[in-house]
């Protein structure tokens, strides 16, 4: 494998509209599709959905419309007969998200990817990270799977959605920033380390408020579980990639400031605010992409 340009997209729920808008504007300005600009694409959770769409050759403008028009449908809250039911069931039903993903991705399969695709999730049966790989699917029909299912596996965030097929959960718990996974995949495919470059896209972050649980038991830490598990590992991967790849690693992250970092707020006002964050940072060409 010669020079490999990699696109990596973080998880972050509805905040995925930020990198989607950024990539959409770049496609418009460059006239080049994401699929043709990179030799390997990967993403986790909401980043997996963007990566899947990109690998299938779907215009990013369509992905942006998906977040705007169908985001609220994904986060359809369950109606609990009893108050305590919310403690033993996921916050959102799986029927809505599966229906919306099938609507977006249709009958496309993992093997239909136009460029190599890697999507991480967690396999509860083996207690290990599981990687959906389009290259493997093209060679092994038994590994092939519908793209909507691959997306569902990586977006099954604990507490928000039930595990996919009662087995696979959100890749964010093991690789919310999948950049290093993608570097490892490129190396395993024969790429030389000095030929690899990575463009890593975040989904927005807020550093203004420190984590201060009201107590150090379950009730105190529960509101911060996602931040505690995802933020440090995301920055750790960035550190590793920057040390190994040096100037060939580009990290694009957005500061949310006073905007809510909620991953499941698909209200029009929140989506508009997230879009504005992306548009304020648009450049003419993302580093790491083909000129």
C-alpha positions as CSV (number, residue, x, y, z in Angstrom):
1,X,0.0,0.0,0.0
2,X,1.4,3.4,-1.0
3,X,0.7,6.7,0.7
4,X,-2.4,6.4,2.8
5,X,-4.6,9.4,3.7
6,X,-6.9,8.6,6.6
7,X,-10.1,10.3,7.7
8,X,-11.2,9.6,11.3
9,X,-14.4,10.9,12.9
10,X,-15.2,10.9,16.6
11,X,-18.4,9.9,18.3
12,X,-20.7,12.5,19.9
13,X,-24.4,11.9,19.1
14,X,-26.2,14.8,17.5
15,X,-22.9,16.8,17.6
16,X,-21.9,14.7,14.6
17,X,-23.6,17.5,12.5
18,X,-20.4,19.6,13.2
19,X,-18.0,17.5,11.2
20,X,-20.7,16.7,8.7
21,X,-21.3,20.4,8.0
22,X,-17.5,21.0,7.8
23,X,-17.0,18.1,5.3
24,X,-20.0,19.2,3.3
25,X,-18.6,22.7,2.8
26,X,-15.2,21.3,1.9
27,X,-16.9,19.0,-0.8
28,X,-18.7,22.1,-2.2
29,X,-15.5,24.1,-2.3
30,X,-13.1,21.4,-3.6
31,X,-15.5,19.6,-5.9
32,X,-14.0,16.3,-4.6
33,X,-16.0,13.7,-2.7
34,X,-14.8,12.5,0.7
35,X,-14.7,8.9,-0.6
36,X,-12.2,9.9,-3.3
37,X,-10.0,12.1,-1.1
38,X,-9.0,9.4,1.4
39,X,-7.7,5.8,1.1
40,X,-9.2,4.8,4.5
41,X,-12.2,6.1,6.4
42,X,-13.4,5.3,9.9
43,X,-15.6,6.6,12.6
44,X,-17.2,5.8,15.9
45,X,-20.8,6.1,16.9
46,X,-22.2,9.2,15.1
47,X,-18.8,9.3,13.4
48,X,-19.5,5.8,12.1
49,X,-22.6,7.0,10.4
50,X,-20.8,9.8,8.7
51,X,-17.9,7.5,7.7
52,X,-20.4,4.9,6.3
53,X,-22.2,7.5,4.2
54,X,-18.9,8.9,3.0
55,X,-17.6,5.4,2.1
56,X,-20.7,4.8,0.1
57,X,-20.2,8.0,-1.9
58,X,-23.1,9.8,-0.3
59,X,-22.8,13.6,-0.5
60,X,-22.2,15.2,2.8
61,X,-25.0,17.6,2.1
62,X,-27.4,14.6,2.4
63,X,-25.8,13.6,5.7
64,X,-26.3,17.2,7.0
65,X,-30.0,17.0,6.0
66,X,-30.2,13.7,7.8
67,X,-29.2,15.2,11.1
68,X,-31.5,18.2,10.6
69,X,-34.6,16.3,9.5
70,X,-34.3,12.9,11.2
71,X,-32.2,13.5,14.3
72,X,-35.2,14.0,16.5
73,X,-36.7,10.8,15.3
74,X,-33.6,8.9,16.5
75,X,-34.0,10.2,20.0
76,X,-37.5,9.1,20.5
77,X,-38.0,8.7,24.2
78,X,-39.7,5.6,25.6
79,X,-43.0,6.0,27.4
80,X,-42.5,4.3,30.8
81,X,-45.7,2.9,32.5
82,X,-44.0,3.3,35.9
83,X,-41.5,6.0,37.0
84,X,-38.9,3.5,38.1
85,X,-38.9,1.8,34.6
86,X,-36.4,4.5,33.5
87,X,-33.9,2.9,35.8
88,X,-34.0,-0.5,34.1
89,X,-34.5,0.4,30.5
90,X,-32.5,2.5,28.0
91,X,-33.6,6.1,27.5
92,X,-34.6,5.6,23.8
93,X,-36.2,2.8,22.0
94,X,-34.3,0.9,19.3
95,X,-37.1,0.7,16.8
96,X,-36.9,4.3,15.8
97,X,-33.2,4.4,15.3
98,X,-33.2,1.2,13.3
99,X,-36.0,2.5,11.1
100,X,-34.2,5.8,10.5
101,X,-30.9,4.1,9.7
102,X,-32.6,1.7,7.2
103,X,-34.2,4.7,5.6
104,X,-30.8,6.5,5.3
105,X,-28.7,3.5,4.2
106,X,-31.2,1.3,2.4
107,X,-30.0,-2.1,1.3
108,X,-26.3,-1.1,1.2
109,X,-23.9,-3.7,2.6
110,X,-20.5,-3.4,4.2
111,X,-19.0,-4.8,1.1
112,X,-20.5,-2.0,-1.0
113,X,-18.0,0.6,0.4
114,X,-16.3,2.5,-2.4
115,X,-13.2,3.0,-0.2
116,X,-11.9,1.0,2.8
117,X,-14.0,1.5,5.8
118,X,-13.5,0.6,9.5
119,X,-16.1,0.9,12.2
120,X,-15.4,-0.1,15.9
121,X,-18.0,-1.3,18.4
122,X,-17.9,-3.4,21.5
123,X,-18.8,-7.1,21.5
124,X,-20.5,-8.0,24.8
125,X,-20.1,-11.7,24.1
126,X,-16.3,-11.6,23.9
127,X,-15.9,-8.5,26.0
128,X,-13.6,-7.1,23.3
129,X,-13.5,-4.4,20.7
130,X,-15.0,-5.5,17.4
131,X,-14.1,-3.9,14.1
132,X,-16.4,-4.0,11.0
133,X,-14.1,-3.8,8.0
134,X,-15.2,-3.4,4.4
135,X,-12.1,-5.1,3.0
136,X,-12.8,-8.2,5.0
137,X,-16.4,-8.2,4.0
138,X,-15.4,-8.1,0.3
139,X,-13.4,-11.2,0.8
140,X,-15.6,-13.1,3.3
141,X,-19.3,-13.1,2.7
142,X,-20.0,-14.5,6.1
143,X,-18.6,-11.2,7.6
144,X,-20.7,-9.0,5.4
145,X,-23.5,-7.1,7.0
146,X,-26.1,-4.4,6.1
147,X,-24.6,-1.0,6.6
148,X,-27.5,0.1,8.7
149,X,-26.7,-2.7,11.1
150,X,-23.0,-1.8,11.2
151,X,-24.1,1.8,12.1
152,X,-26.5,0.6,14.7
153,X,-23.8,-1.5,16.4
154,X,-21.4,1.4,16.8
155,X,-24.1,3.9,17.9
156,X,-25.7,1.7,20.6
157,X,-24.6,4.0,23.3
158,X,-25.1,2.6,26.8
159,X,-28.0,4.1,28.7
160,X,-29.3,5.6,25.5
161,X,-30.0,2.5,23.4
162,X,-30.3,-1.2,23.8
163,X,-27.4,-3.2,22.4
164,X,-27.7,-4.1,18.8
165,X,-28.7,-7.8,18.3
166,X,-28.4,-7.9,22.1
167,X,-24.6,-8.1,21.6
168,X,-23.0,-5.0,20.2
169,X,-22.7,-1.6,21.9
170,X,-21.3,1.8,21.3
171,X,-17.7,2.0,20.0
172,X,-17.2,5.1,22.0
173,X,-16.4,3.1,25.1
174,X,-13.3,1.7,23.5
175,X,-12.4,4.1,20.6
176,X,-14.3,7.3,20.7
177,X,-11.5,8.8,18.6
178,X,-10.7,5.8,16.3
179,X,-7.6,7.4,14.7
180,X,-5.1,5.0,16.2
181,X,-7.3,2.0,15.2
182,X,-7.2,3.3,11.6
183,X,-3.4,3.8,11.7
184,X,-3.0,0.2,12.9
185,X,-5.3,-1.0,10.1
186,X,-3.2,0.9,7.5
187,X,0.0,-0.6,8.9
188,X,-1.5,-4.1,8.9
189,X,-2.5,-3.6,5.2
190,X,1.1,-2.9,4.3
191,X,1.4,0.9,4.5
192,X,4.7,2.3,5.6
193,X,4.4,4.5,8.8
194,X,6.0,7.5,7.1
195,X,3.4,7.2,4.3
196,X,0.4,7.6,6.6
197,X,-1.3,10.9,7.3
198,X,-4.5,11.4,9.4
199,X,-7.2,14.0,9.5
200,X,-9.0,13.5,12.7
201,X,-12.4,15.3,13.3
202,X,-13.9,15.8,16.7
203,X,-17.6,16.6,17.4
204,X,-17.1,19.5,19.7
205,X,-16.1,19.8,23.3
206,X,-16.4,22.1,26.3
207,X,-13.7,22.6,28.8
208,X,-15.2,25.5,30.7
209,X,-16.8,23.4,33.4
210,X,-14.6,21.0,35.4
211,X,-16.0,17.7,36.5
212,X,-17.2,17.9,40.1
213,X,-19.5,15.1,41.1
214,X,-21.8,15.9,44.1
215,X,-20.5,12.7,45.7
216,X,-18.1,9.9,44.8
217,X,-20.8,7.2,44.7
218,X,-22.9,6.0,41.8
219,X,-25.4,8.9,42.0
220,X,-22.6,11.5,41.9
221,X,-20.6,10.0,39.0
222,X,-23.5,8.9,36.8
223,X,-24.1,12.3,35.1
224,X,-20.4,12.4,34.2
225,X,-19.9,8.8,33.0
226,X,-19.7,9.7,29.3
227,X,-17.3,12.6,29.9
228,X,-15.0,10.5,32.2
229,X,-14.8,7.6,29.9
230,X,-14.7,9.4,26.5
231,X,-12.9,12.7,26.9
232,X,-9.6,11.4,28.4
233,X,-9.3,8.5,25.9
234,X,-10.1,10.8,23.0
235,X,-7.2,13.1,24.0
236,X,-5.0,10.2,24.7
237,X,-5.4,8.9,21.1
238,X,-4.6,12.4,19.8
239,X,-1.4,12.5,21.9
240,X,-0.4,9.1,20.6
241,X,-1.0,10.0,16.9
242,X,0.7,13.3,17.2
243,X,3.8,11.7,18.8
244,X,4.0,9.0,16.2
245,X,2.9,10.8,13.0
246,X,4.1,14.3,14.0
247,X,3.0,16.8,11.3
248,X,1.2,14.1,9.4
249,X,-1.5,14.1,12.1
250,X,-4.1,16.9,11.9
251,X,-6.7,17.2,14.6
252,X,-9.8,19.4,14.0
253,X,-11.8,20.0,17.1
254,X,-14.4,22.6,17.9
255,X,-14.9,24.5,21.2
256,X,-18.6,24.7,22.1
257,X,-18.3,27.4,24.6
258,X,-21.8,28.1,26.1
259,X,-23.5,25.6,23.7
260,X,-24.8,22.5,25.4
261,X,-22.6,19.5,24.8
262,X,-25.7,17.2,25.1
263,X,-25.4,14.3,22.6
264,X,-29.2,13.7,22.4
265,X,-30.6,17.2,22.1
266,X,-31.9,17.2,18.5
267,X,-34.0,20.4,18.9
268,X,-33.8,22.9,16.0
269,X,-32.2,25.5,18.2
270,X,-29.4,23.1,19.3
271,X,-28.8,21.8,15.8
272,X,-28.6,25.4,14.4
273,X,-26.1,26.3,17.1
274,X,-23.9,23.3,16.3
275,X,-24.0,24.1,12.6
276,X,-22.9,27.7,13.4
277,X,-19.8,26.4,15.3
278,X,-18.8,24.3,12.2
279,X,-19.4,27.1,9.7
280,X,-17.3,29.6,11.7
281,X,-14.3,27.4,11.3
282,X,-14.5,26.4,7.6
283,X,-11.3,26.4,5.7
284,X,-10.9,25.9,1.9
285,X,-9.1,22.5,2.2
286,X,-8.9,20.1,5.1
287,X,-5.3,19.2,5.7
288,X,-4.6,15.6,5.0
289,X,-6.9,15.4,2.0
290,X,-5.9,15.2,-1.6
291,X,-5.3,18.5,-3.3
